[in-house]
Every structure is written in C-alpha cells, then in structure tokens.
Amino acid sequence: MLRVHLVRHAQTALNAQGRYPRPDQDPPLSAEGRALASALKLPAHAAAFCSPSRRAAETATLAGFAHARPVPALAEARFGAMAGHTWAELERAFGDAPRTWIDALADPGAQGGPPGGETGREFHARLAQWLLALPGAGEVVAFTHAGPLQAALRLTVGLRAVVTPPGTVATLGRAGGAWWLIQVQPGT
C-alpha cells in the first residue's frame, strides 16, 4: 500500500492578502507560516517531494524534510490574467469572467482557463503524470500549493470541493490501483 501526504505550504504575506501568485513572485513564509510549518507532524521516514517554489521548500525544511526533491509537477497553477490580484479586484475588473476561468482550471478536461494561464486539462495532466510515477508502496510527503493539492484530490478520489488553508495535510491511500481518502487536516 502507498500512503501519500499532500501538504499545502504554510502561509505567506500574499496568502494573507488573498492574492493569486504571479510567476515572478516567490515570497518567503510569514512568521505565522514558519511557526505552522515547524509544527507539522509528518512521517519522518517518508520519501519527500516539493514544488520548486521557495515557500514550499521552506515549509518542507521547517517540517523536517530539508532533503525534499523539487518536482515541477507540484508547482502552483499558472494563473495568467488572475495573477497578482485578489478575487474582489478580479470581479471589479472582469465581472463574472473570473468564475468561468477558475471553474475551467478546476476541470480536468477543460480546454479553458485564465487568459494567459494554464488550461484545466494542462494543469491536471501534469499532476496525473506525477501521481502515476509514484511508487506502488511506502510513504510519500509532497509539499505543494492549494491548486495542485485540490487537483490531486479531484484526480484520485473525485473530491470536487474542499477548503485547504495554508498548512493543510490531505492523506491518501492507494492499493491495487484504487485510491481512497484517509483524512484532510486543515492547517491551523
């Protein structure tokens, strides 16, 4: 049996503001984020992976996984026109369009997404490839972002809606090709 712990990185100042990250932004964890990351309890013997971002790597290090291997598939979605903005700013500028964009990004088969960003199909395909490459047994910890964590839950157990604040840990099991959800523990 394989057990996978998907960890959303701990809080940054941009998370606190509710801003979608720009590709050129990679903020460090906030003081609250560093405290949260240091308090994470994960299996020390697990194989560890992380998004190439500073915030994911810093969360991994503070959680005791300084050796976590960066994997591009675990990077946050590319948000295109949404990047750098809060939801309120997007609605003021674009009306209802951002809802259509984010819904498409959350759909594994969608050809649409935010203008200049990833499509739902592209985003989920890179997560699906990473999931398929995981070992058949053992324990894995992956430090990532809200988008990839939620995409992995959609692809494995069909969970379409879940709240994943910074520091959330979602634990999945897999055996014989079947996935199941063990638990979702929101960050505190």
N, CA and C atoms as an extended XYZ file, in Angstrom:
564
Properties=species:S:1:pos:R:3:atomname:S:1:resname:S:1:resid:I:1 pbc="F F F"
N         0.837       -1.191        0.000 N   MET     1
C         0.000        0.000        0.000 CA  MET     1
C         0.877        1.248        0.000 C   MET     1
N         0.423        2.249       -0.716 N   LEU     2
C         1.075        3.558       -0.749 CA  LEU     2
C         0.241        4.531        0.070 C   LEU     2
N         0.921        5.357        0.853 N   ARG     3
C         0.253        6.435        1.599 CA  ARG     3
C         0.912        7.740        1.161 C   ARG     3
N         0.100        8.708        0.732 N   VAL     4
C         0.595        9.989        0.229 CA  VAL     4
C         0.029       11.114        1.087 C   VAL     4
N         0.925       11.940        1.627 N   HIS     5
C         0.537       13.110        2.417 CA  HIS     5
C         0.798       14.347        1.560 C   HIS     5
N        -0.260       14.999        1.100 N   LEU     6
C        -0.157       16.215        0.303 CA  LEU     6
C        -0.258       17.401        1.256 C   LEU     6
N         0.750       18.261        1.260 N   VAL     7
C         0.820       19.362        2.214 CA  VAL     7
C         0.790       20.691        1.467 C   VAL     7
N        -0.188       21.530        1.801 N   ARG     8
C        -0.168       22.890        1.254 CA  ARG     8
C         0.863       23.679        2.053 C   ARG     8
N         1.723       24.412        1.357 N   HIS     9
C         2.744       25.200        2.051 CA  HIS     9
C         2.097       26.108        3.087 C   HIS     9
N         2.888       26.487        4.072 N   ALA    10
C         2.405       27.362        5.144 CA  ALA    10
C         2.241       28.794        4.611 C   ALA    10
N         1.682       29.652        5.427 N   GLN    11
C         1.250       30.983        4.998 CA  GLN    11
C         2.394       31.931        4.631 C   GLN    11
N         2.119       32.734        3.598 N   THR    12
C         2.972       33.854        3.192 CA  THR    12
C         2.137       35.128        3.319 C   THR    12
N         2.774       36.270        3.167 N   ALA    13
C         2.029       37.539        3.213 CA  ALA    13
C         1.002       37.603        2.081 C   ALA    13
N         1.337       37.058        0.894 N   LEU    14
C         0.383       37.071       -0.224 CA  LEU    14
C        -0.839       36.221        0.083 C   LEU    14
N        -0.649       35.075        0.752 N   ASN    15
C        -1.803       34.257        1.149 CA  ASN    15
C        -2.717       35.053        2.051 C   ASN    15
N        -2.134       35.754        3.008 N   ALA    16
C        -2.927       36.537        3.962 CA  ALA    16
C        -3.740       37.616        3.243 C   ALA    16
N        -3.208       38.122        2.124 N   GLN    17
C        -3.911       39.144        1.338 CA  GLN    17
C        -4.925       38.531        0.378 C   GLN    17
N        -4.867       37.220        0.169 N   GLY    18
C        -5.781       36.556       -0.758 CA  GLY    18
C        -5.436       36.807       -2.209 C   GLY    18
N        -4.145       37.011       -2.516 N   ARG    19
C        -3.714       37.283       -3.893 CA  ARG    19
C        -3.272       36.011       -4.606 C   ARG    19
N        -3.652       35.921       -5.872 N   TYR    20
C        -3.141       34.834       -6.708 CA  TYR    20
C        -1.685       35.172       -7.040 C   TYR    20
N        -0.777       34.193       -6.938 N   PRO    21
C         0.636       34.498       -7.153 CA  PRO    21
C         0.970       34.762       -8.616 C   PRO    21
N         1.885       35.699       -8.821 N   ARG    22
C         2.450       35.949      -10.144 CA  ARG    22
C         3.636       35.013      -10.330 C   ARG    22
N         3.977       34.667      -11.565 N   PRO    23
C         5.117       33.772      -11.796 CA  PRO    23
C         6.439       34.314      -11.240 C   PRO    23
N         6.575       35.643      -11.183 N   ASP    24
C         7.825       36.236      -10.698 CA  ASP    24
C         7.825       36.436       -9.184 C   ASP    24
N         6.763       36.024       -8.512 N   GLN    25
C         6.681       36.174       -7.053 CA  GLN    25
C         6.911       34.829       -6.383 C   GLN    25
N         7.800       34.812       -5.418 N   ASP    26
C         8.019       33.607       -4.631 CA  ASP    26
C         8.361       34.037       -3.214 C   ASP    26
N         7.349       34.527       -2.496 N   PRO    27
C         7.601       35.099       -1.168 CA  PRO    27
C         7.988       34.033       -0.147 C   PRO    27
N         8.729       34.454        0.863 N   PRO    28
C         9.043       33.540        1.960 CA  PRO    28
C         7.809       33.363        2.844 C   PRO    28
N         7.890       32.413        3.738 N   LEU    29
C         6.812       32.233        4.708 CA  LEU    29
C         6.768       33.411        5.658 C   LEU    29
N         5.589       33.735        6.131 N   SER    30
C         5.433       34.758        7.165 CA  SER    30
C         5.851       34.146        8.504 C   SER    30
N         5.912       34.960        9.541 N   ALA    31
C         6.238       34.435       10.878 CA  ALA    31
C         5.212       33.372       11.281 C   ALA    31
N         3.932       33.629       10.986 N   GLU    32
C         2.892       32.645       11.289 CA  GLU    32
C         3.115       31.370       10.481 C   GLU    32
N         3.505       31.536        9.230 N   GLY    33
C         3.766       30.383        8.371 CA  GLY    33
C         4.940       29.547        8.865 C   GLY    33
N         6.001       30.215        9.300 N   ARG    34
C         7.163       29.468        9.830 CA  ARG    34
C         6.781       28.671       11.070 C   ARG    34
N         5.970       29.266       11.943 N   ALA    35
C         5.530       28.554       13.147 CA  ALA    35
C         4.666       27.346       12.775 C   ALA    35
N         3.757       27.523       11.814 N   LEU    36
C         2.897       26.432       11.375 CA  LEU    36
C         3.714       25.307       10.744 C   LEU    36
N         4.643       25.663        9.856 N   ALA    37
C         5.466       24.652        9.199 CA  ALA    37
C         6.286       23.855       10.212 C   ALA    37
N         6.810       24.526       11.212 N   SER    38
C         7.614       23.859       12.241 CA  SER    38
C         6.779       22.910       13.087 C   SER    38
N         5.482       23.141       13.147 N   ALA    39
C         4.598       22.315       13.976 CA  ALA    39
C         3.995       21.122       13.224 C   ALA    39
N         4.217       21.024       11.911 N   LEU    40
C         3.654       19.914       11.144 CA  LEU    40
C         4.216       18.585       11.629 C   LEU    40
N         3.361       17.597       11.762 N   LYS    41
C         3.747       16.256       12.186 CA  LYS    41
C         3.519       15.303       11.016 C   LYS    41
N         4.618       14.879       10.403 N   LEU    42
C         4.564       14.000        9.240 CA  LEU    42
C         5.545       12.854        9.439 C   LEU    42
N         5.331       11.727        8.760 N   PRO    43
C         6.226       10.578        8.954 CA  PRO    43
C         7.647       10.865        8.466 C   PRO    43
N         8.593       10.850        9.376 N   ALA    44
C         9.985       11.227        9.076 CA  ALA    44
C        10.641       10.314        8.050 C   ALA    44
N        10.176        9.089        7.930 N   HIS    45
C        10.787        8.124        7.016 CA  HIS    45
C        10.266        8.227        5.577 C   HIS    45
N         9.299        9.094        5.334 N   ALA    46
C         8.668        9.190        4.012 CA  ALA    46
C         9.609        9.774        2.971 C   ALA    46
N         9.452        9.329        1.730 N   ALA    47
C        10.119        9.974        0.597 CA  ALA    47
C         9.492       11.354        0.463 C   ALA    47
N        10.303       12.380        0.227 N   ALA    48
C         9.785       13.753        0.245 CA  ALA    48
C        10.018       14.461       -1.078 C   ALA    48
N         8.974       15.151       -1.536 N   PHE    49
C         8.993       15.941       -2.761 CA  PHE    49
C         8.433       17.322       -2.429 C   PHE    49
N         8.755       18.310       -3.256 N   CYS    50
C         8.181       19.641       -3.058 CA  CYS    50
C         8.098       20.370       -4.385 C   CYS    50
N         7.230       21.351       -4.412 N   SER    51
C         7.174       22.290       -5.521 CA  SER    51
C         8.521       23.004       -5.570 C   SER    51
N         8.939       23.475       -6.738 N   PRO    52
C        10.196       24.227       -6.812 CA  PRO    52
C        10.140       25.593       -6.125 C   PRO    52
N         8.985       26.010       -5.641 N   SER    53
C         8.855       27.336       -5.043 CA  SER    53
C         9.553       27.422       -3.693 C   SER    53
N         9.977       28.628       -3.368 N   ARG    54
C        10.637       28.901       -2.087 CA  ARG    54
C         9.715       28.572       -0.916 C   ARG    54
N         8.446       28.951       -1.022 N   ARG    55
C         7.518       28.747        0.088 CA  ARG    55
C         7.262       27.269        0.367 C   ARG    55
N         7.226       26.452       -0.673 N   ALA    56
C         7.049       25.011       -0.463 CA  ALA    56
C         8.321       24.389        0.104 C   ALA    56
N         9.476       24.779       -0.438 N   ALA    57
C        10.751       24.245        0.063 CA  ALA    57
C        10.996       24.668        1.508 C   ALA    57
N        10.641       25.905        1.838 N   GLU    58
C        10.813       26.382        3.208 CA  GLU    58
C         9.886       25.622        4.161 C   GLU    58
N         8.666       25.354        3.730 N   THR    59
C         7.750       24.562        4.546 CA  THR    59
C         8.320       23.165        4.765 C   THR    59
N         8.827       22.553        3.703 N   ALA    60
C         9.423       21.217        3.815 CA  ALA    60
C        10.586       21.208        4.806 C   ALA    60
N        11.469       22.174        4.677 N   THR    61
C        12.637       22.242        5.560 CA  THR    61
C        12.221       22.395        7.013 C   THR    61
N        11.312       23.313        7.286 N   LEU    62
C        10.878       23.545        8.665 CA  LEU    62
C        10.113       22.353        9.237 C   LEU    62
N         9.495       21.554        8.363 N   ALA    63
C         8.769       20.360        8.801 CA  ALA    63
C         9.700       19.160        8.963 C   ALA    63
N        10.997       19.363        8.694 N   GLY    64
C        11.966       18.287        8.865 CA  GLY    64
C        12.341       17.541        7.603 C   GLY    64
N        12.033       18.123        6.438 N   PHE    65
C        12.303       17.461        5.166 CA  PHE    65
C        13.178       18.337        4.259 C   PHE    65
N        14.324       18.761        4.779 N   ALA    66
C        15.233       19.604        4.008 CA  ALA    66
C        15.704       18.900        2.733 C   ALA    66
N        15.613       17.591        2.713 N   HIS    67
C        16.042       16.790        1.558 CA  HIS    67
C        14.950       16.619        0.497 C   HIS    67
N        13.803       17.271        0.673 N   ALA    68
C        12.698       17.118       -0.282 CA  ALA    68
C        13.166       17.460       -1.686 C   ALA    68
N        12.809       16.609       -2.635 N   ARG    69
C        13.232       16.776       -4.027 CA  ARG    69
C        12.240       17.664       -4.776 C   ARG    69
N        12.725       18.776       -5.365 N   PRO    70
C        11.833       19.649       -6.143 CA  PRO    70
C        11.296       18.928       -7.387 C   PRO    70
N         9.994       19.062       -7.612 N   VAL    71
C         9.331       18.423       -8.749 CA  VAL    71
C         8.449       19.477       -9.429 C   VAL    71
N         8.721       19.823      -10.701 N   PRO    72
C         7.920       20.848      -11.384 CA  PRO    72
C         6.419       20.554      -11.411 C   PRO    72
N         6.021       19.288      -11.422 N   ALA    73
C         4.594       18.947      -11.466 CA  ALA    73
C         3.843       19.465      -10.247 C   ALA    73
N         4.541       19.696       -9.127 N   LEU    74
C         3.899       20.151       -7.895 CA  LEU    74
C         3.795       21.674       -7.808 C   LEU    74
N         4.250       22.394       -8.848 N   ALA    75
C         4.166       23.859       -8.860 CA  ALA    75
C         2.700       24.300       -8.906 C   ALA    75
N         2.455       25.506       -8.412 N   GLU    76
C         1.104       26.071       -8.448 CA  GLU    76
C         0.674       26.267       -9.901 C   GLU    76
N        -0.618       26.334      -10.109 N   ALA    77
C        -1.164       26.606      -11.438 CA  ALA    77
C        -0.649       27.953      -11.933 C   ALA    77
N        -0.565       28.074      -13.244 N   ARG    78
C        -0.233       29.372      -13.839 CA  ARG    78
C        -1.562       30.103      -14.039 C   ARG    78
N        -1.701       31.229      -13.322 N   PHE    79
C        -2.984       31.929      -13.259 CA  PHE    79
C        -3.172       33.002      -14.324 C   PHE    79
N        -2.178       33.280      -15.141 N   GLY    80
C        -2.346       34.241      -16.223 CA  GLY    80
C        -2.880       35.578      -15.746 C   GLY    80
N        -3.998       36.026      -16.336 N   ALA    81
C        -4.577       37.344      -16.036 CA  ALA    81
C        -5.011       37.494      -14.578 C   ALA    81
N        -5.160       36.397      -13.868 N   MET    82
C        -5.583       36.457      -12.465 CA  MET    82
C        -4.416       36.756      -11.524 C   MET    82
N        -3.206       36.492      -11.971 N   ALA    83
C        -2.022       36.605      -11.123 CA  ALA    83
C        -1.834       38.022      -10.586 C   ALA    83
N        -1.524       38.094       -9.300 N   GLY    84
C        -1.268       39.368       -8.641 CA  GLY    84
C        -2.500       40.057       -8.084 C   GLY    84
N        -3.678       39.488       -8.328 N   HIS    85
C        -4.936       40.129       -7.933 CA  HIS    85
C        -5.667       39.329       -6.859 C   HIS    85
N        -6.509       40.024       -6.111 N   THR    86
C        -7.440       39.366       -5.198 CA  THR    86
C        -8.711       39.059       -5.988 C   THR    86
N        -9.576       38.211       -5.403 N   TRP    87
C       -10.837       37.893       -6.073 CA  TRP    87
C       -11.686       39.145       -6.262 C   TRP    87
N       -11.738       40.003       -5.259 N   ALA    88
C       -12.529       41.234       -5.368 CA  ALA    88
C       -12.016       42.120       -6.502 C   ALA    88
N       -10.711       42.245       -6.632 N   GLU    89
C       -10.135       43.038       -7.729 CA  GLU    89
C       -10.493       42.437       -9.082 C   GLU    89
N       -10.452       41.120       -9.182 N   LEU    90
C       -10.785       40.454      -10.440 CA  LEU    90
C       -12.245       40.669      -10.815 C   LEU    90
N       -13.133       40.576       -9.838 N   GLU    91
C       -14.551       40.795      -10.131 CA  GLU    91
C       -14.822       42.236      -10.557 C   GLU    91
N       -14.142       43.183       -9.912 N   ARG    92
C       -14.314       44.591      -10.313 CA  ARG    92
C       -13.824       44.816      -11.741 C   ARG    92
N       -12.722       44.187      -12.097 N   ALA    93
C       -12.138       44.402      -13.420 CA  ALA    93
C       -12.810       43.578      -14.522 C   ALA    93
N       -13.266       42.363      -14.197 N   PHE    94
C       -13.722       41.440      -15.239 CA  PHE    94
C       -15.141       40.899      -15.042 C   PHE    94
N       -15.842       41.361      -14.028 N   GLY    95
C       -17.212       40.883      -13.798 CA  GLY    95
C       -17.252       39.410      -13.426 C   GLY    95
N       -18.083       38.647      -14.143 N   ASP    96
C       -18.252       37.216      -13.858 CA  ASP    96
C       -17.198       36.328      -14.519 C   ASP    96
N       -16.382       36.881      -15.394 N   ALA    97
C       -15.405       36.076      -16.136 CA  ALA    97
C       -14.452       35.282      -15.235 C   ALA    97
N       -13.931       35.843      -14.135 N   PRO    98
C       -13.014       35.055      -13.298 CA  PRO    98
C       -13.625       33.754      -12.775 C   PRO    98
N       -14.931       33.737      -12.514 N   ARG    99
C       -15.578       32.498      -12.064 CA  ARG    99
C       -15.484       31.445      -13.162 C   ARG    99
N       -15.679       31.846      -14.402 N   THR   100
C       -15.568       30.922      -15.540 CA  THR   100
C       -14.139       30.416      -15.658 C   THR   100
N       -13.165       31.305      -15.502 N   TRP   101
C       -11.763       30.914      -15.624 CA  TRP   101
C       -11.364       29.913      -14.544 C   TRP   101
N       -11.731       30.189      -13.299 N   ILE   102
C       -11.305       29.328      -12.197 CA  ILE   102
C       -12.045       27.991      -12.245 C   ILE   102
N       -13.301       28.006      -12.689 N   ASP   103
C       -14.039       26.755      -12.860 CA  ASP   103
C       -13.393       25.889      -13.937 C   ASP   103
N       -12.940       26.502      -15.018 N   ALA   104
C       -12.263       25.751      -16.077 CA  ALA   104
C       -10.940       25.187      -15.570 C   ALA   104
N       -10.202       25.968      -14.811 N   LEU   105
C        -8.931       25.494      -14.263 CA  LEU   105
C        -9.147       24.302      -13.331 C   LEU   105
N       -10.291       24.246      -12.675 N   ALA   106
C       -10.609       23.149      -11.753 CA  ALA   106
C       -11.212       21.936      -12.452 C   ALA   106
N       -11.346       21.982      -13.769 N   ASP   107
C       -11.943       20.886      -14.534 CA  ASP   107
C       -10.849       20.132      -15.292 C   ASP   107
N       -10.600       18.866      -14.935 N   PRO   108
C        -9.519       18.115      -15.582 CA  PRO   108
C        -9.627       17.998      -17.102 C   PRO   108
N       -10.807       18.176      -17.665 N   GLY   109
C       -10.967       18.049      -19.111 CA  GLY   109
C       -11.117       19.365      -19.848 C   GLY   109
N       -11.095       20.483      -19.122 N   ALA   110
C       -11.381       21.779      -19.746 CA  ALA   110
C       -10.236       22.283      -20.601 C   ALA   110
N       -10.594       22.806      -21.761 N   GLN   111
C        -9.626       23.452      -22.648 CA  GLN   111
C        -9.438       24.915      -22.281 C   GLN   111
N       -10.257       25.423      -21.369 N   GLY   112
C       -10.169       26.815      -20.959 CA  GLY   112
C        -9.483       26.966      -19.619 C   GLY   112
N        -9.284       28.213      -19.261 N   GLY   113
C        -8.660       28.595      -18.000 CA  GLY   113
C        -8.459       30.095      -18.028 C   GLY   113
N        -7.712       30.643      -17.098 N   PRO   114
C        -7.470       32.082      -17.116 CA  PRO   114
C        -6.685       32.493      -18.375 C   PRO   114
N        -7.035       33.616      -19.001 N   PRO   115
C        -6.270       34.073      -20.160 CA  PRO   115
C        -4.781       34.179      -19.805 C   PRO   115
N        -3.950       33.586      -20.659 N   GLY   116
C        -2.501       33.609      -20.431 CA  GLY   116
C        -2.020       32.607      -19.398 C   GLY   116
N        -2.929       31.782      -18.853 N   GLY   117
C        -2.564       30.787      -17.852 CA  GLY   117
C        -2.740       29.379      -18.378 C   GLY   117
N        -2.735       28.431      -17.470 N   GLU   118
C        -2.924       27.031      -17.848 CA  GLU   118
C        -4.392       26.725      -18.070 C   GLU   118
N        -4.639       25.729      -18.903 N   THR   119
C        -5.996       25.202      -19.031 CA  THR   119
C        -6.188       24.155      -17.938 C   THR   119
N        -7.424       23.835      -17.671 N   GLY   120
C        -7.708       22.772      -16.712 CA  GLY   120
C        -7.061       21.467      -17.127 C   GLY   120
N        -7.093       21.171      -18.409 N   ARG   121
C        -6.504       19.918      -18.918 CA  ARG   121
C        -4.983       19.904      -18.701 C   ARG   121
N        -4.308       20.996      -19.035 N   GLU   122
C        -2.845       21.056      -18.855 CA  GLU   122
C        -2.455       20.912      -17.385 C   GLU   122
N        -3.150       21.654      -16.537 N   PHE   123
C        -2.855       21.658      -15.109 CA  PHE   123
C        -3.008       20.264      -14.506 C   PHE   123
N        -4.134       19.619      -14.785 N   HIS   124
C        -4.379       18.292      -14.219 CA  HIS   124
C        -3.481       17.223      -14.841 C   HIS   124
N        -3.113       17.391      -16.104 N   ALA   125
C        -2.258       16.387      -16.754 CA  ALA   125
C        -0.902       16.284      -16.065 C   ALA   125
N        -0.329       17.414      -15.663 N   ARG   126
C         0.983       17.318      -15.011 CA  ARG   126
C         0.884       16.679      -13.636 C   ARG   126
N        -0.231       16.907      -12.921 N   LEU   127
C        -0.433       16.244      -11.630 CA  LEU   127
C        -0.686       14.759      -11.821 C   LEU   127
N        -1.456       14.414      -12.842 N   ALA   128
C        -1.760       13.000      -13.119 CA  ALA   128
C        -0.482       12.225      -13.430 C   ALA   128
N         0.425       12.827      -14.198 N   GLN   129
C         1.694       12.152      -14.517 CA  GLN   129
C         2.516       11.911      -13.265 C   GLN   129
N         2.556       12.893      -12.364 N   TRP   130
C         3.306       12.724      -11.120 CA  TRP   130
C         2.689       11.608      -10.278 C   TRP   130
N         1.366       11.595      -10.159 N   LEU   131
C         0.690       10.562       -9.379 CA  LEU   131
C         0.970        9.172       -9.940 C   LEU   131
N         0.963        9.040      -11.258 N   LEU   132
C         1.232        7.745      -11.887 CA  LEU   132
C         2.662        7.265      -11.643 C   LEU   132
N         3.591        8.204      -11.480 N   ALA   133
C         5.004        7.848      -11.294 CA  ALA   133
C         5.350        7.484       -9.848 C   ALA   133
N         4.402        7.636       -8.923 N   LEU   134
C         4.680        7.322       -7.527 CA  LEU   134
C         4.906        5.823       -7.350 C   LEU   134
N         5.669        5.434       -6.336 N   PRO   135
C         5.907        4.009       -6.101 CA  PRO   135
C         4.618        3.276       -5.724 C   PRO   135
N         4.642        1.965       -5.830 N   GLY   136
C         3.465        1.161       -5.512 CA  GLY   136
C         3.214        1.007       -4.035 C   GLY   136
N         4.231        1.225       -3.235 N   ALA   137
C         4.091        1.054       -1.788 CA  ALA   137
C         5.007        2.038       -1.076 C   ALA   137
N         4.777        2.220        0.211 N   GLY   138
C         5.606        3.100        1.020 CA  GLY   138
C         4.851        4.338        1.442 C   GLY   138
N         5.613        5.359        1.765 N   GLU   139
C         5.028        6.605        2.250 CA  GLU   139
C         5.706        7.771        1.555 C   GLU   139
N         4.890        8.742        1.115 N   VAL   140
C         5.370        9.913        0.382 CA  VAL   140
C         4.782       11.157        1.040 C   VAL   140
N         5.608       12.194        1.154 N   VAL   141
C         5.154       13.518        1.583 CA  VAL   141
C         5.451       14.475        0.437 C   VAL   141
N         4.452       15.271        0.033 N   ALA   142
C         4.631       16.220       -1.062 CA  ALA   142
C         4.177       17.603       -0.610 C   ALA   142
N         5.104       18.559       -0.608 N   PHE   143
C         4.824       19.942       -0.212 CA  PHE   143
C         4.494       20.725       -1.479 C   PHE   143
N         3.282       21.259       -1.533 N   THR   144
C         2.799       21.873       -2.759 CA  THR   144
C         1.939       23.095       -2.432 C   THR   144
N         0.961       23.378       -3.245 N   HIS   145
C         0.110       24.562       -3.155 CA  HIS   145
C        -1.354       24.123       -3.128 C   HIS   145
N        -2.251       25.067       -2.892 N   ALA   146
C        -3.680       24.737       -2.831 CA  ALA   146
C        -4.162       24.115       -4.142 C   ALA   146
N        -3.807       24.714       -5.265 N   GLY   147
C        -4.280       24.214       -6.553 CA  GLY   147
C        -3.873       22.777       -6.827 C   GLY   147
N        -2.585       22.442       -6.768 N   PRO   148
C        -2.182       21.056       -7.004 CA  PRO   148
C        -2.746       20.071       -5.982 C   PRO   148
N        -2.835       20.481       -4.720 N   LEU   149
C        -3.413       19.599       -3.707 CA  LEU   149
C        -4.859       19.270       -4.080 C   LEU   149
N        -5.630       20.294       -4.426 N   GLN   150
C        -7.028       20.083       -4.790 CA  GLN   150
C        -7.146       19.286       -6.089 C   GLN   150
N        -6.263       19.546       -7.047 N   ALA   151
C        -6.285       18.788       -8.304 CA  ALA   151
C        -6.005       17.312       -8.045 C   ALA   151
N        -5.052       17.016       -7.179 N   ALA   152
C        -4.744       15.623       -6.848 CA  ALA   152
C        -5.950       14.943       -6.199 C   ALA   152
N        -6.681       15.655       -5.356 N   LEU   153
C        -7.874       15.081       -4.733 CA  LEU   153
C        -8.966       14.829       -5.775 C   LEU   153
N        -9.096       15.724       -6.770 N   ARG   154
C       -10.075       15.507       -7.844 CA  ARG   154
C        -9.697       14.270       -8.654 C   ARG   154
N        -8.411       14.159       -8.992 N   LEU   155
C        -7.957       13.074       -9.850 CA  LEU   155
C        -7.987       11.708       -9.174 C   LEU   155
N        -7.776       11.667       -7.877 N   THR   156
C        -7.681       10.381       -7.180 CA  THR   156
C        -9.005        9.907       -6.594 C   THR   156
N        -9.684       10.777       -5.866 N   VAL   157
C       -10.911       10.350       -5.163 CA  VAL   157
C       -12.150       11.124       -5.602 C   VAL   157
N       -12.012       11.976       -6.622 N   GLY   158
C       -13.166       12.696       -7.156 CA  GLY   158
C       -13.706       13.791       -6.256 C   GLY   158
N       -12.911       14.240       -5.294 N   LEU   159
C       -13.355       15.299       -4.381 CA  LEU   159
C       -13.344       16.618       -5.140 C   LEU   159
N       -14.505       17.204       -5.347 N   ARG   160
C       -14.633       18.395       -6.192 CA  ARG   160
C       -14.512       19.698       -5.420 C   ARG   160
N       -14.790       19.688       -4.124 N   ALA   161
C       -14.732       20.928       -3.355 CA  ALA   161
C       -14.179       20.629       -1.966 C   ALA   161
N       -13.157       21.374       -1.583 N   VAL   162
C       -12.553       21.212       -0.267 CA  VAL   162
C       -11.835       22.510        0.084 C   VAL   162
N       -11.890       22.887        1.328 N   VAL   163
C       -11.179       24.068        1.811 CA  VAL   163
C        -9.796       23.617        2.263 C   VAL   163
N        -8.758       24.275        1.744 N   THR   164
C        -7.381       23.876        2.051 CA  THR   164
C        -6.552       25.095        2.451 C   THR   164
N        -6.737       25.606        3.674 N   PRO   165
C        -5.926       26.746        4.107 CA  PRO   165
C        -4.445       26.362        4.189 C   PRO   165
N        -3.550       27.348        4.266 N   PRO   166
C        -2.127       27.036        4.392 CA  PRO   166
C        -1.880       26.043        5.527 C   PRO   166
N        -1.008       25.069        5.247 N   GLY   167
C        -0.668       24.046        6.227 CA  GLY   167
C        -1.587       22.837        6.213 C   GLY   167
N        -2.584       22.811        5.312 N   THR   168
C        -3.473       21.650        5.213 CA  THR   168
C        -2.676       20.416        4.800 C   THR   168
N        -3.013       19.272        5.403 N   VAL   169
C        -2.428       17.988        5.016 CA  VAL   169
C        -3.571       17.060        4.612 C   VAL   169
N        -3.558       16.612        3.365 N   ALA   170
C        -4.525       15.634        2.871 CA  ALA   170
C        -3.782       14.313        2.712 C   ALA   170
N        -4.287       13.267        3.333 N   THR   171
C        -3.636       11.958        3.270 CA  THR   171
C        -4.491       11.001        2.453 C   THR   171
N        -3.847       10.392        1.466 N   LEU   172
C        -4.488        9.442        0.560 CA  LEU   172
C        -3.829        8.078        0.699 C   LEU   172
N        -4.582        7.039        0.402 N   GLY   173
C        -4.035        5.696        0.309 CA  GLY   173
C        -4.260        5.161       -1.091 C   GLY   173
N        -3.366        4.256       -1.525 N   ARG   174
C        -3.548        3.611       -2.835 CA  ARG   174
C        -3.077        2.166       -2.740 C   ARG   174
N        -3.886        1.272       -3.237 N   ALA   175
C        -3.517       -0.141       -3.339 CA  ALA   175
C        -4.292       -0.732       -4.509 C   ALA   175
N        -3.631       -1.574       -5.281 N   GLY   176
C        -4.294       -2.217       -6.399 CA  GLY   176
C        -4.902       -1.247       -7.395 C   GLY   176
N        -4.320       -0.066       -7.526 N   GLY   177
C        -4.817        0.926       -8.469 CA  GLY   177
C        -5.965        1.774       -7.946 C   GLY   177
N        -6.487        1.464       -6.765 N   ALA   178
C        -7.599        2.231       -6.196 CA  ALA   178
C        -7.073        3.225       -5.170 C   ALA   178
N        -7.605        4.432       -5.226 N   TRP   179
C        -7.262        5.492       -4.275 CA  TRP   179
C        -8.391        5.666       -3.284 C   TRP   179
N        -8.075        6.081       -2.061 N   TRP   180
C        -9.079        6.476       -1.090 CA  TRP   180
C        -8.533        7.593       -0.224 C   TRP   180
N        -9.440        8.392        0.306 N   LEU   181
C        -9.096        9.496        1.173 CA  LEU   181
C        -9.043        8.991        2.603 C   LEU   181
N        -7.915        9.223        3.272 N   ILE   182
C        -7.770        8.828        4.664 CA  ILE   182
C        -8.184        9.975        5.565 C   ILE   182
N        -7.687       11.180        5.260 N   GLN   183
C        -8.084       12.338        6.072 CA  GLN   183
C        -7.636       13.637        5.417 C   GLN   183
N        -8.348       14.709        5.731 N   VAL   184
C        -7.937       16.063        5.390 CA  VAL   184
C        -7.853       16.828        6.708 C   VAL   184
N        -6.661       17.291        7.016 N   GLN   185
C        -6.438       18.035        8.258 CA  GLN   185
C        -6.093       19.468        7.890 C   GLN   185
N        -7.037       20.404        8.091 N   PRO   186
C        -6.760       21.799        7.743 CA  PRO   186
C        -5.637       22.380        8.593 C   PRO   186
N        -4.857       23.275        8.003 N   GLY   187
C        -3.829       23.980        8.754 CA  GLY   187
C        -4.480       24.840        9.829 C   GLY   187
N        -3.759       25.063       10.900 N   THR   188
C        -4.336       25.848       11.987 CA  THR   188
C        -3.609       27.158       12.165 C   THR   188
